[in-house]
């Protein structure tokens, strides 16, 4: 076994093998400098070991078709250059332009790359070609051993990831497990999952194990945009050797801040339909091997299947619960109608029926949104905008001009809470229009939302008539306000009505629950 073959016995990584091989080659060939330049799957070559410029290792990259290196890779010939010789596409490493060598020898490392040996004063050793062959054999042997062991490691990692995501019935838990376990098992710096929002044709960041809040707030990207968007369109893994030098990549500044280097984007597909993308980053320059890419593709397919299965399970559960919920809501409508019968404040049958219609529409709005939004969560702001639309159709006339403004945080609620809040919003909007602007030709109504952790606040304010002096909700005969008081209490929250800066303000506060 050659000296280079013995390096296999104690090298713990390919980088260590190459660094020691370069040092051993320099000693054996009595050279002044030895570089090992290897080809990558992306069509580039990268400096992987250097006895004179170790700080450039992994940082110097260029096309495998350029310079003397490209010629040697293409032809397999040994090239000897003397001082003063020029090559039409000569490439020098940054910072080495002033170094002059009497001789430079470029020898092929089989089909793996090029060995570059430099001498300042004496002629090259005749053993350069022999040494390059021995290094190539040692490197090929290392890679075969790594692939065999790596294959077992990848299979173990693959099994760990797929088992983790296959056991969860929840979408959010699946994608969080996917990024956490993949990063841990494969040693990646950052893993992210973006899921496709088909309505907007955007890939939305849904999970990452990165701790940086800035990374967690990364914007959505359009399908076809950047590397991840292109991976979804082309439905194939895309590897980027260095994200910092890739023009198509979005987010160079954040990548530099997080210390990210190489990247792979793997689409999550179901029957030739992409539903998202898994993106993995490494901290150091990394060549994603075919075995590694194949393992990630398998993980992505399993994740896509698990996500779709979880969505179907949730929708199936919702369908089973829908009958029960509709029955409860119909009972709630019956209770409201009976409550109306005990209040004789309506001026006509039309008024009573219109109030009932608005309450039924409030409940209907939640069911409609649930069928269009994400599984078992409804956006509170969207509910308000829907109710405002119903109200405008009923109350906007040429004689009356009301301006509505819905603002604040997007707050997602479970169906039960969403139904209660929709009924409260309906009563507060009706109260603002009917009582705040009684006899007036119009005015402004503002609906505002705010969420701090799980504490939700909503305000419905109007610039109409102020509250009567000494007003007390508990003694008010207003049916709508009594309904809001009861619903707020049922949510474990509070309801207040007060004047503030010439505006009448209704305030409801409650704690959001994570499930029904």
ZAMARGU-4260 file (C-alpha; in steps of 0.2 Angstrom, whole numbers, plus 5000, padded with zeros to 4 digits):
<rodrens>
0) 5000/5000/5000 | 5007/5017/4995 | 5009/5031/5008 | 4993/5039/5001 | 4983/5023/5003
5) 4988/5023/5021 | 4980/5040/5024 | 4963/5031/5022 | 4966/5021/5039 | 4966/5037/5050
10) 4957/5050/5040 | 4940/5055/5048 | 4934/5066/5033 | 4938/5069/5015 | 4945/5086/5019
15) 4957/5079/5031 | 4962/5066/5018 | 4965/5079/5005 | 4975/5091/5017 | 4987/5077/5022
20) 4988/5071/5004 | 4993/5088/4998 | 5006/5089/5012 | 5013/5072/5009 | 5014/5076/4990
25) 5024/5092/4993 | 5037/5082/5004 | 5038/5067/4992 | 5040/5078/4976 | 5051/5091/4985
30) 5039/5105/4979 | 5036/5122/4985 | 5017/5122/4984 | 5004/5109/4981 | 4985/5112/4977
35) 4972/5099/4975 | 4957/5105/4964 | 4942/5094/4962 | 4927/5094/4951 | 4909/5097/4958
40) 4892/5090/4951 | 4888/5108/4947 | 4901/5110/4933 | 4913/5119/4943 | 4930/5116/4951
45) 4934/5120/4969 | 4951/5122/4978 | 4950/5108/4991 | 4968/5107/4998 | 4983/5119/4997
50) 4999/5119/5006 | 5003/5137/5002 | 4986/5145/5004 | 4975/5134/5016 | 4964/5150/5019
55) 4958/5149/5001 | 4952/5131/5003 | 4933/5130/4998 | 4933/5148/4993 | 4941/5148/4976
60) 4928/5141/4963 | 4928/5143/4944 | 4921/5134/4928 | 4929/5117/4925 | 4931/5122/4907
65) 4942/5137/4910 | 4961/5139/4911 | 4974/5126/4911 | 4964/5116/4924 | 4950/5115/4912
70) 4962/5109/4898 | 4969/5095/4909 | 4951/5089/4915 | 4946/5089/4897 | 4961/5080/4889
75) 4968/5070/4904 | 4985/5077/4899 | 4999/5082/4911 | 5004/5101/4907 | 5021/5108/4912
80) 5022/5127/4912 | 5038/5137/4914 | 5040/5155/4920 | 5034/5167/4907 | 5022/5154/4898
85) 5005/5162/4896 | 4988/5153/4894 | 4974/5162/4885 | 4962/5159/4899 | 4975/5159/4914
90) 4967/5159/4931 | 4976/5165/4946 | 4969/5164/4964 | 4965/5181/4972 | 4981/5187/4982
95) 4993/5176/4973 | 4996/5187/4957 | 5013/5192/4962 | 5020/5174/4966 | 5032/5168/4952
100) 5036/5150/4950 | 5049/5143/4939 | 5038/5128/4935 | 5020/5123/4937 | 5014/5105/4934
105) 4995/5101/4931 | 4992/5083/4932 | 4975/5074/4931 | 4968/5065/4946 | 4959/5053/4935
110) 4942/5060/4932 | 4941/5068/4949 | 4951/5084/4947 | 4968/5091/4945 | 4984/5091/4956
115) 4994/5107/4954 | 5013/5106/4959 | 5024/5122/4959 | 5043/5124/4960 | 5051/5141/4963
120) 5069/5136/4958 | 5072/5118/4952 | 5064/5107/4939 | 5049/5096/4943 | 5050/5079/4950
125) 5047/5065/4937 | 5036/5057/4950 | 5022/5070/4948 | 5011/5059/4937 | 5013/5044/4948
130) 5009/5054/4964 | 4993/5061/4956 | 4988/5043/4951 | 4991/5037/4969 | 4981/5052/4976
135) 4967/5049/4964 | 4966/5030/4970 | 4966/5035/4988 | 4952/5048/4985 | 4942/5036/4975
140) 4944/5023/4988 | 4939/5035/5002 | 4923/5040/4992 | 4918/5022/4989 | 4920/5018/5008
145) 4910/5034/5012 | 4896/5030/5000 | 4895/5013/5007 | 4895/5019/5025 | 4886/5035/5020
150) 4872/5024/5012 | 4869/5015/5028 | 4870/5032/5038 | 4858/5040/5025 | 4846/5025/5026
155) 4846/5027/5045 | 4843/5045/5044 | 4830/5042/5031 | 4821/5030/5042 | 4822/5042/5057
160) 4814/5056/5047 | 4800/5046/5038 | 4795/5037/5054 | 4794/5054/5063 | 4783/5063/5050
165) 4772/5047/5047 | 4766/5046/5065 | 4759/5063/5066 | 4741/5067/5061 | 4743/5086/5061
170) 4750/5097/5047 | 4760/5109/5057 | 4768/5096/5068 | 4773/5086/5052 | 4782/5100/5044
175) 4790/5106/5060 | 4796/5088/5063 | 4802/5087/5045 | 4814/5102/5047 | 4820/5098/5065
180) 4824/5079/5062 | 4831/5082/5044 | 4843/5095/5051 | 4848/5084/5065 | 4850/5068/5055
185) 4859/5076/5040 | 4869/5089/5050 | 4862/5104/5041 | 4863/5121/5047 | 4846/5127/5042
190) 4830/5117/5035 | 4814/5126/5030 | 4798/5121/5022 | 4787/5132/5011 | 4770/5126/5007
195) 4761/5132/4991 | 4746/5144/4993 | 4737/5140/4977 | 4726/5155/4978 | 4740/5167/4978
200) 4753/5156/4969 | 4765/5159/4982 | 4777/5148/4993 | 4774/5153/5011 | 4787/5149/5024
205) 4778/5137/5036 | 4792/5129/5047 | 4811/5131/5051 | 4822/5125/5065 | 4832/5142/5063
210) 4831/5152/5079 | 4833/5169/5071 | 4817/5179/5071 | 4822/5187/5055 | 4824/5170/5047
215) 4807/5165/5053 | 4799/5181/5045 | 4806/5177/5028 | 4794/5184/5015 | 4783/5173/5003
220) 4790/5170/4986 | 4781/5167/4970 | 4781/5151/4961 | 4795/5151/4948 | 4804/5165/4958
225) 4822/5161/4966 | 4829/5144/4967 | 4815/5137/4978 | 4801/5143/4966 | 4810/5136/4951
230) 4812/5119/4960 | 4793/5118/4962 | 4790/5123/4943 | 4803/5111/4937 | 4798/5098/4950
235) 4816/5092/4953 | 4830/5095/4966 | 4841/5110/4963 | 4858/5112/4971 | 4867/5128/4974
240) 4886/5127/4979 | 4887/5144/4986 | 4871/5154/4989 | 4881/5170/4992 | 4887/5170/4974
245) 4871/5164/4966 | 4862/5179/4958 | 4846/5170/4957 | 4845/5167/4976 | 4835/5179/4986
250) 4841/5184/5003 | 4860/5186/5002 | 4862/5197/5017 | 4852/5186/5028 | 4862/5170/5022
255) 4878/5179/5026 | 4872/5184/5043 | 4867/5166/5046 | 4883/5159/5039 | 4875/5148/5026
260) 4885/5141/5011 | 4878/5127/5000 | 4859/5124/4998 | 4848/5111/4990 | 4829/5113/4986
265) 4818/5098/4985 | 4800/5099/4979 | 4786/5091/4989 | 4776/5082/4976 | 4760/5072/4976
270) 4756/5063/4959 | 4766/5076/4949 | 4759/5090/4958 | 4770/5101/4969 | 4763/5106/4986
275) 4779/5115/4993 | 4797/5114/4994 | 4810/5108/5007 | 4826/5118/5007 | 4842/5113/5017
280) 4857/5123/5020 | 4875/5119/5025 | 4887/5129/5035 | 4902/5124/5025 | 4904/5121/5006
285) 4896/5104/5003 | 4893/5093/4988 | 4877/5084/4989 | 4880/5066/4984 | 4868/5056/4973
290) 4864/5045/4988 | 4860/5061/4999 | 4849/5069/4986 | 4840/5052/4983 | 4837/5051/5002
295) 4830/5069/5003 | 4819/5066/4988 | 4811/5051/4997 | 4809/5061/5013 | 4801/5075/5003
300) 4789/5063/4995 | 4784/5055/5012 | 4782/5072/5019 | 4770/5077/5005 | 4760/5061/5007
305) 4759/5064/5026 | 4754/5082/5024 | 4740/5078/5011 | 4734/5063/5022 | 4733/5075/5038
310) 4723/5087/5028 | 4711/5074/5022 | 4709/5067/5040 | 4706/5084/5047 | 4693/5088/5033
315) 4685/5071/5036 | 4684/5075/5055 | 4677/5092/5051 | 4663/5084/5040 | 4659/5072/5054
320) 4658/5087/5066 | 4649/5098/5054 | 4632/5090/5057 | 4634/5092/5076 | 4640/5110/5074
325) 4626/5115/5062 | 4614/5108/5074 | 4621/5118/5089 | 4621/5134/5078 | 4603/5131/5074
330) 4599/5129/5092 | 4608/5145/5095 | 4597/5154/5082 | 4581/5146/5090 | 4587/5153/5107
335) 4590/5170/5099 | 4573/5170/5091 | 4565/5166/5108 | 4575/5180/5116 | 4568/5192/5103
340) 4550/5186/5108 | 4553/5192/5125 | 4558/5210/5119 | 4544/5221/5113 | 4555/5235/5107
345) 4554/5232/5088 | 4544/5245/5079 | 4538/5232/5066 | 4539/5214/5060 | 4552/5219/5047
350) 4564/5226/5060 | 4563/5209/5070 | 4565/5199/5054 | 4580/5209/5048 | 4589/5207/5065
355) 4586/5188/5064 | 4593/5188/5046 | 4609/5197/5051 | 4612/5185/5065 | 4610/5170/5054
360) 4621/5178/5041 | 4635/5180/5055 | 4635/5161/5058 | 4634/5158/5040 | 4649/5168/5037
365) 4660/5157/5048 | 4654/5141/5039 | 4658/5149/5022 | 4675/5155/5027 | 4679/5138/5036
370) 4676/5129/5019 | 4688/5141/5010 | 4702/5144/5023 | 4715/5133/5031 | 4707/5118/5039
375) 4699/5122/5056 | 4704/5140/5058 | 4695/5156/5053 | 4703/5173/5051 | 4694/5186/5063
380) 4697/5201/5051 | 4690/5192/5036 | 4674/5188/5047 | 4673/5207/5050 | 4675/5212/5032
385) 4661/5199/5027 | 4649/5206/5040 | 4653/5224/5035 | 4648/5219/5017 | 4632/5212/5023
390) 4628/5227/5033 | 4632/5239/5018 | 4620/5230/5007 | 4606/5232/5020 | 4610/5250/5026
395) 4618/5260/5012 | 4605/5270/5003 | 4606/5286/4993 | 4601/5295/5010 | 4613/5287/5021
400) 4632/5285/5019 | 4642/5275/5031 | 4660/5272/5030 | 4668/5256/5037 | 4686/5253/5041
405) 4692/5236/5047 | 4710/5236/5053 | 4723/5228/5064 | 4730/5210/5066 | 4725/5195/5057
410) 4719/5183/5071 | 4714/5165/5067 | 4701/5157/5079 | 4694/5140/5081 | 4677/5138/5073
415) 4668/5138/5090 | 4676/5155/5095 | 4674/5162/5078 | 4655/5159/5078 | 4654/5167/5095
420) 4664/5182/5090 | 4655/5184/5073 | 4638/5185/5083 | 4646/5198/5094 | 4653/5208/5079
425) 4636/5207/5071 | 4627/5215/5086 | 4640/5228/5089 | 4640/5234/5070 | 4621/5234/5071
430) 4621/5244/5087 | 4633/5256/5080 | 4623/5260/5064 | 4605/5259/5072 | 4609/5268/5089
435) 4625/5277/5086 | 4618/5286/5070 | 4599/5286/5074 | 4592/5300/5064 | 4609/5304/5055
440) 4613/5303/5037 | 4629/5293/5040 | 4646/5292/5049 | 4661/5281/5052 | 4662/5264/5060
445) 4680/5257/5064 | 4683/5239/5068 | 4700/5236/5075 | 4709/5220/5081 | 4724/5216/5091
450) 4732/5200/5097 | 4746/5199/5110 | 4751/5180/5112 | 4734/5172/5116 | 4725/5188/5122
455) 4713/5195/5109 | 4705/5212/5109 | 4693/5220/5097 | 4685/5237/5096 | 4670/5243/5087
460) 4669/5262/5087 | 4658/5275/5079 | 4658/5294/5078 | 4639/5296/5080 | 4629/5300/5096
465) 4638/5299/5113 | 4632/5286/5126 | 4617/5293/5137 | 4623/5300/5153 | 4625/5287/5167
470) 4624/5273/5154 | 4625/5255/5161 | 4625/5239/5151 | 4619/5229/5165 | 4602/5239/5165
475) 4601/5242/5147 | 4586/5235/5138 | 4595/5233/5122 | 4594/5215/5116 | 4610/5216/5105
480) 4621/5222/5120 | 4614/5208/5131 | 4618/5195/5118 | 4636/5202/5117 | 4638/5202/5136
485) 4632/5184/5137 | 4643/5179/5123 | 4659/5188/5130 | 4655/5179/5147 | 4654/5163/5138
490) 4672/5166/5131 | 4678/5170/5148 | 4681/5188/5142 | 4675/5205/5146 | 4664/5218/5137
495) 4664/5237/5140 | 4655/5251/5131 | 4662/5269/5134 | 4665/5286/5125 | 4682/5291/5120
500) 4687/5307/5111 | 4669/5309/5104 | 4668/5291/5098 | 4657/5278/5106 | 4668/5262/5109
505) 4663/5244/5111 | 4677/5234/5118 | 4678/5215/5119 | 4693/5205/5126 | 4695/5186/5128
510) 4708/5172/5127 | 4711/5163/5111 | 4710/5144/5113 | 4720/5132/5102 | 4706/5120/5098
515) 4688/5117/5101
</rodrens>
